[in-house]
């Protein structure tokens, strides 16, 4: 429904532009000259070209942001894997330390320990 309302508003805008801007103009595009085209064609063409260019700029920025985020996600995943490996290594060292303390026969040096 929202799209229908948006199309109606845009259509009304185009009708207004075409009704009051029908004067013929000459368009100079570098070496090319186009004469006697209605002014509203120039207005609509300029609007469409601006929209397409702004969409392309947005698309380039979105792709750049996507690639940046992908790189950051890979870096985060690599760091999480490293943390996991270090946690495993700490656990192994704690187990080895516990085995060595029981093997040597030394009781805990903490007087509050059970």
C-alpha positions as CSV (number, residue, x, y, z in Angstrom):
1,X,0.0,0.0,0.0
2,X,2.9,2.3,0.8
3,X,4.4,1.7,-2.6
4,X,1.1,2.6,-4.3
5,X,0.9,5.9,-2.4
6,X,4.5,6.6,-3.3
7,X,3.8,5.9,-7.0
8,X,0.8,8.3,-6.8
9,X,2.9,11.0,-5.3
10,X,5.7,10.6,-7.8
11,X,3.1,10.5,-10.7
12,X,1.5,13.7,-9.5
13,X,4.9,15.3,-9.3
14,X,5.7,14.2,-12.9
15,X,2.3,15.5,-14.1
16,X,2.9,18.8,-12.5
17,X,6.4,19.1,-14.0
18,X,5.2,18.1,-17.5
19,X,2.2,20.5,-17.4
20,X,4.1,23.7,-16.4
21,X,7.5,23.0,-18.1
22,X,6.6,22.2,-21.7
23,X,8.7,24.9,-23.2
24,X,11.1,23.6,-25.9
25,X,14.8,24.0,-25.0
26,X,18.1,23.2,-26.7
27,X,20.4,20.8,-24.8
28,X,24.2,21.0,-25.3
29,X,26.0,17.9,-24.4
30,X,29.6,18.6,-25.2
31,X,29.9,18.2,-29.0
32,X,26.2,17.0,-29.3
33,X,23.3,19.5,-29.6
34,X,19.8,18.3,-29.1
35,X,17.2,21.0,-30.0
36,X,13.5,21.5,-29.3
37,X,13.0,19.0,-26.5
38,X,10.5,19.8,-23.8
39,X,12.0,21.2,-20.5
40,X,10.3,18.5,-18.4
41,X,12.3,15.8,-20.3
42,X,15.5,17.6,-19.2
43,X,14.3,17.8,-15.6
44,X,13.2,14.2,-15.4
45,X,16.4,13.0,-17.1
46,X,18.5,15.0,-14.7
47,X,16.6,13.6,-11.8
48,X,17.0,10.0,-13.0
49,X,20.7,10.5,-13.7
50,X,21.2,11.9,-10.2
51,X,19.3,9.0,-8.7
52,X,21.3,6.4,-10.6
53,X,24.7,8.1,-9.7
54,X,23.7,8.4,-6.0
55,X,22.7,4.7,-6.0
56,X,26.0,3.7,-7.6
57,X,27.9,5.7,-4.9
58,X,25.8,4.1,-2.2
59,X,26.4,0.6,-3.8
60,X,30.2,1.2,-3.8
61,X,30.1,2.4,-0.2
62,X,28.0,-0.6,0.8
63,X,30.4,-3.1,-0.9
64,X,33.4,-1.4,0.8
65,X,31.7,-1.6,4.2
66,X,30.8,-5.3,3.5
67,X,34.4,-6.1,2.7
68,X,35.7,-4.3,5.8
69,X,33.2,-6.1,8.0
70,X,34.2,-9.4,6.4
71,X,37.8,-8.8,7.2
72,X,37.0,-7.8,10.8
73,X,34.8,-11.0,11.2
74,X,37.7,-13.1,9.9
75,X,40.0,-11.4,12.4
76,X,37.6,-11.9,15.3
77,X,37.2,-15.6,14.3
78,X,41.0,-16.0,14.3
79,X,41.3,-14.3,17.7
80,X,38.5,-16.5,19.1
81,X,40.3,-19.6,17.9
82,X,43.5,-18.4,19.5
83,X,41.7,-17.8,22.8
84,X,40.2,-21.3,22.6
85,X,43.7,-22.8,22.0
86,X,45.2,-20.8,24.8
87,X,42.4,-21.8,27.2
88,X,43.0,-25.5,26.3
89,X,46.7,-25.0,26.9
90,X,46.0,-23.4,30.3
91,X,43.8,-26.2,31.3
92,X,46.5,-28.8,30.2
93,X,49.1,-26.9,32.2
94,X,46.8,-26.8,35.3
95,X,46.3,-30.5,35.0
96,X,50.0,-31.1,34.7
97,X,50.7,-28.8,37.6
98,X,48.2,-30.7,39.7
99,X,49.7,-34.0,38.8
100,X,53.2,-32.7,39.6
101,X,52.1,-31.4,43.0
102,X,50.5,-34.8,43.9
103,X,53.4,-36.7,42.5
104,X,56.0,-34.9,44.6
105,X,53.9,-35.6,47.7
106,X,53.8,-32.0,48.9
107,X,50.7,-31.0,50.6
108,X,49.2,-27.7,49.7
109,X,51.2,-24.8,51.2
110,X,48.0,-22.8,51.9
111,X,47.2,-23.2,55.6
112,X,43.5,-22.6,54.9
113,X,43.4,-25.4,52.3
114,X,41.6,-28.7,53.2
